[in-house]
């Protein structure tokens, strides 16, 4: 095909050929509804082919909405529904996800030959399938339709469930639906209610043969993601992962003080797995990663193997010094996202620069250790370029900012030899006291004064200062009060202001100095600001490296907390056997929290657990 006949695909062209494929392609008939609030998200979707309503319990979502992105990619819905009252960032993320964007397609599908569109060959057929997969409708349902009571009422009105008894009272219906959906999860109820409202309003798959027209829902099930285990609040409490207070703080994305929060948690709420590991976290972003580990447990065996490998690596006595060194550098890492954000808007203060510098130093040292760690981690690899770029930033900072002088004067000071013009102006500014003394002596002779002073004020310039005692009253015929007025008129001085019985004047010599020397302090500030702006630009340029290093360090921090607990309580690594059916076989198993209730580990009696294979899977656990 002649390359000159390549055409860009647009919506009209897609719609033109949409009819040719409508008989051969099954539409993706999934309607997905999200409700997001206070850093938590819940979703529900209706599968039109299965006639089934699926829901998820509310779960913590990160700032990048990775869980939401995973759900959309797994389900591939043809319609996404949400409320305009949800956070604007979340709504915008959904809009971008639904946007018809050819950039998301492979390079081979960005352009297609004109001749290929005119013939329904296999190549164009596959191309149209790829294009259709990227089309998602986005719908905003009015926020009042997500009212909690109204959403509950819509769920109770579902009458097409296969398991719903024919004769059931309203009270029994409440108990029945409570066994299917957790009504304590408000976001879940709102997402289901909003979805049901959309299905009803748009008459999706109505059964016309029924006396009451409604979308048929034969089953209500909980969403199961491929590699993610979704738990509700009751499960977290029953498994002692979180208690009530832990659960609230786990969702709360606030800038609390790490040490104060950890101490507070250990004093009062140390009977959960979350607090057991939290007491050993070293960074604020490590707390966020631990929270994510606990709230969204993974079922990905590859990730679990990687975590076990790095825990084994640090538990090895040969790597104990490396573990201590890693913890040392992690403790110096600060949460710098707010600093980088301020850099994009304005200049940072001295404390911000010091935190950023120390964190960059720590990141550089951790990059040097990463060769033995990154092979075990599932996040983005930290290659050698990171080390080079962080080393560049550290050296650039050290060359640009004089930390010693900055700490002494409690303000940012640019180092010498960065700018010749800046160094010259600074030298002149440092010599001002002697220079002003010379100027004062000249002015005293010029105006026959008993004494005077000269000063320099930023934005005003050089000034002559005279008080009444400095005037030689023998030279004036007027009384005492009019002496200053006569002195100004006689010598053609420009009055500027009066302060503490002192008069401030602009003399011809002061005006000449303003023109020749200029406003030194302002010029110095402008030159220094220009240098600092260039420094900030370099740090902002590599802000994406900081984001990846934060994620890298957060995971290392969490795994080191696991290492600390495993070493202290003598835990062992579980082994996976994929050659047999599902089973559990544990010898001398110990509950990590129950054994902490005993005065000594020797008083706790471990137990063997066998479930599956030759042993029954059903267990009845009793206690005295």
LINWOZI-V701934 format. One line per field, one symbol per residue. psi: psi as a letter, one per 20 degrees, with the letter a starting at -180 (. if undefined). A space follows every 10 residues. Layout:
psi->???
This chain:
psi->pphijpqppr gghghgjhhh ihhippqnmp oppqpppljq qqrqqpohgi lqpqqqrqqp qriilhgggg gghghmripp qrqiirphhg ghghghhipo oihirrhijh qqqhhhhipm rhghghghgh ghijoppppo pqhiijpggh gghhghipjj phipqgoprg ghhghghhih qoiinhhghh hgghghgggg hjlolqoiiq hopqppohqp rppoqgkpop qahhggghjk gqaggghghh iomrlqpggg ggggghhhlk kqhghghhij qiqgihghgg gggghmpqjo hgggggghgh ghghiphijh hhgghghghh hiprojghgh ghhihaqqrg hghgggghgh gghghhhhii highiiqiap qnahhggghh gggghgghhg pnhghghgik qppqrrjgpg gghghggghh jgghghgggh hghhggjlqh rrqqrpppig bpqppprhhh qniiipirag hjggghgghh jlqopgrppl jqppqorhhg hghhhggang ggggggghhg ghghghghgh hkhhhgghhg gghggggghh hhggghghjl qqpqqpojir rprpopplqp phhghiiqhq hhiporqqpp prdiqqipqo prq.
